[in-house]
Amino acid sequence: MAEVLLFHHALGPTDGFDAFANELRQAGHTVHAPDLFEGRTFDTIEAGVAYAGDVGWGEIMARGERAAESLPNELVYAGFSLGVMPAQWLAQNRTGAQGALFFSSCVPVAEFGEWPAGVPAQVHGMDADPIFMEEGDVDAARDLVESADDAELFLYPGDQHYFADSSLPSYDADATKLLTQRVLDFLAKLG
């Protein structure tokens, strides 16, 4: 079974985020889901991003690094939206990465160096999500797919950014079911 370090989105560690982590655990995987916001949750993306900006993006990234310090190097790094930043940095820069899972976001690979050889990745997003489709994430995901040995981009019909968080009105059960199956298949190949 795989060991996963999963980072939450800009609303913080919501019940839906925890439910997703638990679903992976129920499939037999070890999932670490640290709180980058130190107990805070937010009602809007803007409020969560503002908090991260106030704390400092460097500090958010450092919190992600600290979460990984006591864990083995052989991890799958995963993140939802804002959480993709520390996940992707670690996947690209921490020796031993086993894989990467990015939900509703992707950073240009060059931002963090090069994509490591042999590290598989999946990027998941909705095909009409204005954040994912219009702010450069889908382009970064396509570039990752082209530059990595084994990377896939999955687009789901819809316009929601947090479609895989079951505690939010934006939740899409059908898309999340397919996303979860693809993630479980990905992890099964690694474990």
PEGINOR-V929137 format. One record per pair of residues at least 24 apart in sequence whose C-alpha atoms are under 7 Angstrom apart, sorted by the first residue. I is the first residue (numbers start at 0). J is the second residue. Records with the same first field share a line. If there is no record, write none. Layout:
BEGIN
I: J + J
END
This chain:
BEGIN
0: 27 + 28 + 187 + 190
1: 28 + 29 + 186 + 189 + 190
2: 28 + 29 + 30 + 74 + 75
3: 29 + 30 + 31 + 74 + 75 + 76 + 77
4: 30 + 31 + 32 + 74 + 75 + 76 + 77
5: 30 + 31 + 32 + 76 + 77 + 78
6: 32 + 33 + 77 + 78 + 79 + 82 + 86
7: 78 + 79 + 82
8: 79 + 80 + 81 + 82
9: 44 + 47 + 48 + 81
10: 40 + 41 + 42 + 43 + 44 + 47
11: 36 + 39 + 40 + 41
12: 40
14: 166
15: 164 + 165 + 166
16: 164
33: 66
35: 59 + 62 + 63
60: 85
72: 96
73: 97
75: 99
76: 100
77: 101
78: 102
79: 103
80: 104
91: 115
103: 131 + 160
104: 131 + 136
105: 136 + 139 + 140
106: 136 + 139
107: 139
108: 143
114: 147
116: 148
117: 148
119: 149 + 150
120: 149 + 150 + 151
121: 150 + 151 + 152
122: 151 + 152 + 153
123: 152 + 153 + 154
124: 153 + 154 + 155
125: 154 + 155 + 156 + 157 + 158 + 159
126: 154 + 155 + 156 + 157 + 158
127: 157 + 158
128: 157 + 158 + 159 + 160
129: 158
130: 160
END
